[in-house]
Amino acid sequence: MLKVKSKKLKVCKEFVTPLNIDITSIEFSNELTGWAGTQYQIYKTTNGGKNWLIQNSTDLGVIYSLWAYNDNLIWGCGNGGRIWHTYRGADTTTSIYSTPTLITENFILNQNFPNPFNSTTIFKFQIKNNGVYKLEIYNSIGQKLKEIFESNFVSGSYEVLFDATNLSSGIYNYKLTGDKNSQTKKFVLIK
């Protein structure tokens, strides 16, 4: 007769994530710092997943994949061809996505919409030549407050979702620079 010893299995009752929501993607840049994508938000942990804080509400849809270049530059892709990124460890993300269009013939910075706005607005622009472009925010006396992006772009039309939660009510300028061109427009933030 063969005797089999049974062992009691110890059940781990600690969850990897205390978010209690559907996570569509997750990425860690090291053992402590990571990001989780959900249907409308990006969460960040700095203690290996014990606690998660909302990094940003995307308001644009599901984040299907995340990729961390390092602790300061994280990219995310979502439905509708949208691309998000955060840089310099910022607590906000920027959404950049290409819109279907024919080859662009000009360098154009459109007026943001909505304007005036509360919290978020969309900047649209068209570029003719491939190259490095940057979009910056200035206050009414010309002081640079924020660089939304400085990246390589190919000829085409683009939209950028800007979250102005950290700015106070007022009149601001936004400036697109690149390829020996520059255009500036005004927007009004009302909180």
Backbone torsions as a table, in degrees:
resi	resn	phi	psi	omega
1	MET	NA	130.7	-178.4
2	LEU	-95.4	127.4	178.7
3	LYS	-102.6	130.7	178.3
4	VAL	-112.6	125.9	176.7
5	LYS	-85.4	134.4	177.0
6	SER	-102.6	139.0	177.5
7	LYS	-109.5	142.2	174.9
8	LYS	-81.7	131.4	178.2
9	LEU	-86.0	134.8	177.1
10	LYS	-85.2	123.5	-178.3
11	VAL	-93.9	128.0	178.2
12	CYS	-82.7	121.8	-179.0
13	LYS	-100.5	4.7	179.6
14	GLU	-94.5	127.0	-179.9
15	PHE	-84.8	152.5	176.0
16	VAL	-66.3	-37.5	-180.0
17	THR	-129.9	133.7	176.1
18	PRO	-91.5	16.9	-174.8
19	LEU	-70.6	-33.5	-178.6
20	ASN	56.5	35.4	174.3
21	ILE	-138.0	164.9	179.7
22	ASP	-72.2	122.9	177.7
23	ILE	-101.3	126.4	-178.1
24	THR	-96.2	-18.8	178.8
25	SER	-161.0	154.3	178.7
26	ILE	-149.8	144.5	-179.1
27	GLU	-151.0	133.8	175.9
28	PHE	-116.4	136.9	176.0
29	SER	-90.8	-20.8	173.7
30	ASN	-157.1	-173.8	-174.1
31	GLU	-68.2	-17.5	-178.4
32	LEU	-108.6	-34.9	-172.0
33	THR	-101.3	124.1	-179.3
34	GLY	-152.8	167.3	-179.2
35	TRP	-131.4	146.7	177.7
36	ALA	-127.7	129.7	177.2
37	GLY	-97.3	141.7	179.2
38	THR	-131.3	-162.0	-177.7
39	GLN	-66.6	-39.2	-177.8
40	TYR	-137.9	7.9	-177.1
41	GLN	-142.8	157.2	172.2
42	ILE	-114.9	129.9	179.3
43	TYR	-109.6	152.4	179.5
44	LYS	-130.4	142.0	173.1
45	THR	-123.5	145.6	175.0
46	THR	-122.8	10.0	179.8
47	ASN	-133.1	40.5	174.5
48	GLY	71.3	19.2	176.1
49	GLY	98.9	3.7	178.3
50	LYS	-70.7	-37.9	177.9
51	ASN	-131.7	144.0	179.9
52	TRP	-129.1	136.1	176.0
53	LEU	-120.2	146.5	178.2
54	ILE	-65.6	123.2	176.9
55	GLN	-82.1	-43.3	-178.9
56	ASN	-170.9	149.4	168.9
57	SER	-95.2	121.6	-175.2
58	THR	-79.9	-28.7	-177.9
59	ASP	54.7	16.0	-178.3
60	LEU	-124.1	-4.6	177.9
61	GLY	129.5	-167.1	-172.8
62	VAL	-73.0	137.7	173.9
63	ILE	-94.9	107.7	-175.5
64	TYR	-84.1	-30.0	178.9
65	SER	-150.4	148.4	177.1
66	LEU	-126.0	148.6	176.1
67	TRP	-143.7	126.1	-179.5
68	ALA	-103.3	114.3	173.8
69	TYR	-71.1	-42.2	174.2
70	ASN	-160.9	-165.9	-178.9
71	ASP	-69.0	-17.8	-174.4
72	ASN	-105.9	-17.8	-177.0
73	LEU	-128.3	108.9	-177.6
74	ILE	-125.7	131.7	179.0
75	TRP	-111.4	145.7	175.8
76	GLY	-136.9	147.1	176.6
77	CYS	-120.0	142.9	-178.5
78	GLY	-138.4	-174.5	-178.4
79	ASN	-65.7	157.2	-179.7
80	GLY	73.4	16.0	179.4
81	GLY	73.5	17.7	-177.7
82	ARG	-77.8	146.0	178.1
83	ILE	-128.4	131.1	177.1
84	TRP	-116.1	153.7	170.1
85	HIS	-153.0	153.3	173.6
86	THR	-125.1	149.0	-177.2
87	TYR	-144.6	159.5	-178.3
88	ARG	53.9	30.4	177.1
89	GLY	69.0	19.2	-177.1
90	ALA	-63.1	153.8	178.1
91	ASP	-88.2	5.7	178.5
92	THR	-125.8	163.9	177.2
93	THR	-120.2	159.8	176.6
94	THR	-117.4	135.7	177.1
95	SER	-102.9	128.2	176.4
96	ILE	-130.1	127.0	173.1
97	TYR	-147.1	147.0	-178.2
98	SER	-80.7	142.0	177.0
99	THR	-108.8	144.6	-178.8
100	PRO	-61.3	129.9	-179.9
101	THR	-162.4	165.5	171.8
102	LEU	-78.9	172.1	177.6
103	ILE	-56.1	130.6	-177.3
104	THR	-77.4	138.6	-179.0
105	GLU	-100.2	-9.4	-174.1
106	ASN	-141.1	169.6	170.6
107	PHE	-100.8	110.3	-174.0
108	ILE	-133.6	131.2	170.7
109	LEU	-111.6	114.0	-178.9
110	ASN	-82.1	162.8	174.3
111	GLN	-68.9	137.2	179.5
112	ASN	-63.3	157.7	178.6
113	PHE	-141.5	133.2	-6.7
114	PRO	-73.5	162.5	176.4
115	ASN	-153.7	117.6	-0.8
116	PRO	-66.3	164.6	-177.7
117	PHE	-146.1	167.1	175.4
118	ASN	-124.8	112.6	175.3
119	SER	84.4	-61.9	-176.1
120	THR	-127.4	147.7	176.5
121	THR	-146.8	167.9	-179.9
122	ILE	-118.5	129.2	172.6
123	PHE	-101.1	131.1	176.1
124	LYS	-116.1	141.7	177.1
125	PHE	-150.6	157.4	177.9
126	GLN	-126.4	137.9	177.2
127	ILE	-127.2	142.1	-178.3
128	LYS	-89.1	-44.0	-173.8
129	ASN	-107.3	142.7	174.7
130	ASN	-62.9	147.5	177.5
131	GLY	159.6	-173.2	179.4
132	VAL	-90.3	128.7	179.2
133	TYR	-128.6	151.6	175.4
134	LYS	-138.0	148.6	178.4
135	LEU	-122.4	125.5	-175.4
136	GLU	-129.3	154.4	177.7
137	ILE	-111.0	134.7	178.8
138	TYR	-126.3	149.5	174.5
139	ASN	-81.4	-179.2	-173.6
140	SER	-70.0	-13.5	177.1
141	ILE	-104.6	13.0	172.4
142	GLY	87.9	10.8	177.5
143	GLN	-84.2	130.4	178.2
144	LYS	-70.7	126.0	-178.5
145	LEU	-104.0	-34.4	-172.9
146	LYS	-158.7	140.4	170.3
147	GLU	-103.2	115.1	-178.1
148	ILE	-74.3	-43.2	174.4
149	PHE	-159.4	159.3	165.2
150	GLU	-144.4	103.1	-170.4
151	SER	-147.0	164.3	173.0
152	ASN	-79.4	135.1	176.8
153	PHE	-132.0	152.5	172.0
154	VAL	-103.1	163.4	-179.0
155	SER	-53.3	132.4	179.3
156	GLY	159.0	-173.2	178.5
157	SER	-109.2	141.4	-175.6
158	TYR	-137.9	157.1	173.6
159	GLU	-129.0	142.1	178.3
160	VAL	-128.5	125.2	173.9
161	LEU	-86.2	122.5	-179.1
162	PHE	-110.8	127.4	178.0
163	ASP	-102.4	112.0	-176.6
164	ALA	-101.9	26.5	-178.1
165	THR	-55.2	-35.8	-176.2
166	ASN	-84.9	0.1	177.3
167	LEU	-100.4	152.7	176.0
168	SER	-91.5	167.6	179.6
169	SER	-56.4	142.6	178.3
170	GLY	158.8	-175.2	177.9
171	ILE	-103.4	131.0	-177.7
172	TYR	-131.3	163.9	173.8
173	ASN	-115.5	145.6	170.9
174	TYR	-124.5	138.8	-171.0
175	LYS	-130.1	126.5	174.8
176	LEU	-104.0	126.5	-177.6
177	THR	-130.0	141.5	175.3
178	GLY	161.4	157.5	176.5
179	ASP	50.8	44.6	178.7
180	LYS	61.2	22.4	178.2
181	ASN	-126.5	155.8	176.9
182	SER	-156.6	136.3	174.6
183	GLN	-138.3	144.6	-179.1
184	THR	-129.0	140.3	176.4
185	LYS	-134.6	162.8	178.8
186	LYS	-106.5	150.2	169.7
187	PHE	-139.5	159.1	-178.6
188	VAL	-118.2	125.0	177.0
189	LEU	-105.0	124.4	180.0
190	ILE	-122.5	122.5	179.3
191	LYS	-115.2	NA	NA
